[in-house]
Amino acid sequence: MLSKLDTLIIEFDTGLRTLLAKPRSIRAHPDAGVVETDLSECEKNQASALMRVNHTGEVCAQALYSGQALTAHRPETTAALKQAAIEETEHLAWCESRITELGGRTSLLNPLFYAGSFTMGVIAGALGDKWNLGFLAETEKQVGEHLANHLEKLPQSDQKTRRIIQQMQLDEAKHASEAKQYGAAELPAPAKFLMKKVSKLMTTSSYYL
């Protein structure tokens, strides 16, 4: 059985890998086989900025789930969070690869957002499993809304980026559904409002930085 120190070391290593290492995907990238179309520089910049926001969102998800798993009470909750984290790592890989193809870069603010999200995850987990899972479900719901918005803003001809975002949408919806099946509680309105404000700060700043 791991000690508290061992667990903290593992989580610290997870953070370093998320921020510094090249993520890998077990599944094939959703855009594999999709032909790249000629995009203008303006279209590339737009798609790259949107994918930078999505990449930062996945960095936040990794941190959030690591913090939540650290303080979760039931083994089933911890397992659900860790499985979601594995798929979020794949999203990181997809986003990072597409950003590189578009000639963009990831956000300079990722370390700051990772630290903040990890702290939020630890607090959510400490409140109890039903609230922990409720936080997971609401997070995935809000992420799904952001992705839907990005599909509307994305250049119509950029089918490679569109395919990635669509698969991410499906995965996020599945995570939210699984959280509810495990007993997620409905978060109170003020909590949802605060989460949206924090999310707005992340998406706006990472779009440019």
C-alpha positions as CSV (number, residue, x, y, z in Angstrom):
1,M,0.0,0.0,0.0
2,L,1.3,3.4,-0.9
3,S,2.1,5.9,1.7
4,K,0.9,9.5,1.6
5,L,4.4,10.6,0.5
6,D,4.5,8.0,-2.2
7,T,1.1,9.2,-3.5
8,L,2.2,12.9,-3.5
9,I,5.4,12.0,-5.4
10,I,3.3,10.1,-8.0
11,E,1.0,13.1,-8.4
12,F,3.9,15.5,-8.7
13,D,5.4,13.2,-11.4
14,T,2.0,13.2,-13.2
15,G,2.0,17.0,-13.2
16,L,5.5,17.2,-14.7
17,R,4.5,14.7,-17.4
18,T,1.4,16.6,-18.2
19,L,3.2,19.9,-18.6
20,L,6.6,18.8,-20.0
21,A,6.4,15.3,-21.6
22,K,4.9,14.5,-25.0
23,P,1.5,12.9,-24.4
24,R,0.7,9.7,-26.2
25,S,-2.7,8.3,-27.3
26,I,-3.6,4.6,-27.1
27,R,-6.4,5.1,-29.6
28,A,-5.7,6.3,-33.2
29,H,-6.0,10.0,-33.6
30,P,-9.5,10.9,-34.7
31,D,-8.2,12.8,-37.7
32,A,-6.0,10.0,-38.9
33,G,-6.7,9.5,-42.6
34,V,-8.5,12.8,-43.0
35,V,-7.0,14.8,-45.8
36,E,-5.5,18.1,-44.9
37,T,-7.1,21.0,-46.7
38,D,-5.5,24.3,-47.8
39,L,-6.2,26.8,-45.0
40,S,-5.4,30.5,-45.1
41,E,-3.1,31.9,-42.4
42,C,-6.1,33.5,-40.8
43,E,-7.9,30.1,-40.7
44,K,-4.8,28.3,-39.3
45,N,-4.4,30.9,-36.6
46,Q,-8.1,30.6,-35.6
47,A,-8.0,26.8,-35.5
48,S,-4.7,26.8,-33.6
49,A,-6.0,29.3,-31.0
50,L,-9.1,27.2,-30.5
51,M,-7.1,24.0,-30.1
52,R,-4.8,25.8,-27.7
53,V,-7.8,26.6,-25.5
54,N,-8.8,22.9,-25.7
55,H,-5.3,21.8,-24.9
56,T,-5.3,24.0,-21.8
57,G,-8.7,22.6,-20.9
58,E,-7.2,19.1,-21.0
59,V,-4.3,20.2,-18.8
60,C,-6.8,21.5,-16.3
61,A,-8.7,18.2,-16.5
62,Q,-5.6,16.2,-15.8
63,A,-4.9,18.3,-12.7
64,L,-8.5,18.3,-11.6
65,Y,-8.9,14.5,-11.8
66,S,-5.5,14.0,-10.1
67,G,-6.6,16.2,-7.2
68,Q,-10.0,14.6,-7.0
69,A,-8.6,11.0,-7.1
70,L,-6.1,12.0,-4.3
71,T,-8.9,12.8,-1.9
72,A,-11.7,10.5,-3.1
73,H,-13.2,8.2,-0.5
74,R,-14.4,5.1,-2.5
75,P,-12.2,2.9,-4.7
76,E,-14.9,3.1,-7.4
77,T,-14.8,6.9,-7.5
78,T,-11.0,6.8,-7.7
79,A,-11.1,4.3,-10.5
80,A,-13.7,6.4,-12.5
81,L,-11.5,9.5,-12.1
82,K,-8.4,7.7,-13.2
83,Q,-10.1,6.2,-16.3
84,A,-11.3,9.7,-17.2
85,A,-7.8,11.0,-16.8
86,I,-6.4,8.4,-19.2
87,E,-8.8,9.5,-21.9
88,E,-8.0,13.2,-21.2
89,T,-4.3,12.3,-21.7
90,E,-5.3,11.1,-25.2
91,H,-7.1,14.4,-25.8
92,L,-3.9,16.2,-24.8
93,A,-2.0,14.2,-27.4
94,W,-4.6,14.9,-30.1
95,C,-4.7,18.7,-29.4
96,E,-0.9,19.0,-29.2
97,S,-0.4,17.2,-32.4
98,R,-2.9,19.3,-34.2
99,I,-1.6,22.5,-32.8
100,T,1.9,21.6,-34.2
101,E,0.4,20.8,-37.6
102,L,-1.2,24.2,-37.7
103,G,2.0,25.9,-36.7
104,G,0.8,27.1,-33.3
105,R,1.9,26.6,-29.7
106,T,0.4,25.6,-26.4
107,S,-0.5,28.1,-23.8
108,L,2.2,29.8,-21.6
109,L,-0.3,29.8,-18.7
110,N,-0.6,26.0,-18.5
111,P,1.5,25.6,-15.3
112,L,-0.6,28.2,-13.5
113,F,-3.9,26.6,-14.6
114,Y,-2.6,23.1,-13.6
115,A,-1.8,24.3,-10.1
116,G,-5.2,26.0,-9.7
117,S,-7.1,23.0,-11.1
118,F,-5.3,20.5,-8.9
119,T,-6.1,22.5,-5.8
120,M,-9.8,22.7,-6.8
121,G,-9.8,18.9,-7.4
122,V,-8.4,18.2,-3.9
123,I,-11.1,20.4,-2.3
124,A,-13.8,18.7,-4.4
125,G,-12.7,15.3,-3.4
126,A,-12.5,16.2,0.3
127,L,-16.2,17.3,0.2
128,G,-17.3,13.7,-0.3
129,D,-17.7,11.3,-3.3
130,K,-21.2,12.5,-4.4
131,W,-19.9,16.1,-4.6
132,N,-16.7,14.9,-6.1
133,L,-18.5,13.1,-8.9
134,G,-20.9,16.0,-9.2
135,F,-18.0,18.3,-9.8
136,L,-16.8,15.9,-12.5
137,A,-20.2,15.7,-14.2
138,E,-20.6,19.5,-14.3
139,T,-17.0,20.0,-15.5
140,E,-17.6,17.6,-18.4
141,K,-21.0,19.2,-19.2
142,Q,-19.4,22.7,-19.4
143,V,-16.5,21.3,-21.5
144,G,-19.0,19.8,-23.9
145,E,-20.6,23.2,-24.3
146,H,-17.3,24.9,-25.0
147,L,-16.5,22.2,-27.7
148,A,-19.8,22.8,-29.4
149,N,-19.1,26.5,-29.5
150,H,-15.7,25.8,-31.0
151,L,-17.2,23.7,-33.7
152,E,-19.3,26.7,-34.7
153,K,-16.2,29.0,-34.8
154,L,-13.9,26.5,-36.6
155,P,-13.3,27.1,-40.3
156,Q,-15.7,24.9,-42.3
157,S,-12.9,23.4,-44.4
158,D,-10.8,22.3,-41.4
159,Q,-12.1,18.7,-41.2
160,K,-9.1,17.4,-39.3
161,T,-9.6,19.7,-36.3
162,R,-13.3,19.2,-36.5
163,R,-13.0,15.4,-36.3
164,I,-10.8,15.7,-33.1
165,I,-13.2,18.0,-31.4
166,Q,-16.2,15.8,-32.2
167,Q,-14.5,12.8,-30.7
168,M,-13.6,14.8,-27.6
169,Q,-17.2,15.8,-27.3
170,L,-18.3,12.1,-27.3
171,D,-15.7,11.2,-24.6
172,E,-16.7,14.2,-22.4
173,A,-20.4,13.2,-22.6
174,K,-19.5,9.7,-21.6
175,H,-17.5,10.8,-18.6
176,A,-20.4,13.0,-17.4
177,S,-22.8,10.1,-17.8
178,E,-20.6,7.7,-15.9
179,A,-20.2,10.2,-13.1
180,K,-24.0,10.3,-12.7
181,Q,-24.2,6.5,-12.8
182,Y,-21.7,6.4,-9.9
183,G,-23.9,8.7,-7.8
184,A,-23.0,12.3,-8.7
185,A,-24.9,15.0,-6.9
186,E,-26.4,18.0,-8.7
187,L,-24.2,20.9,-7.8
188,P,-25.9,24.0,-6.4
189,A,-26.4,27.0,-8.8
190,P,-23.7,29.2,-7.1
191,A,-21.1,26.5,-7.6
192,K,-22.0,26.1,-11.3
193,F,-21.9,29.9,-11.8
194,L,-18.4,30.1,-10.2
195,M,-17.1,27.2,-12.3
196,K,-18.3,29.0,-15.5
197,K,-16.6,32.2,-14.4
198,V,-13.3,30.3,-13.8
199,S,-13.7,28.5,-17.1
200,K,-14.3,31.8,-18.9
201,L,-11.1,33.2,-17.5
202,M,-9.2,30.1,-18.7
203,T,-10.6,30.1,-22.2
204,T,-10.2,33.8,-22.8
205,S,-6.6,34.0,-21.6
206,S,-5.4,30.8,-23.2
207,Y,-6.8,31.8,-26.5
208,Y,-4.3,34.7,-26.7
209,L,-1.5,33.4,-24.4
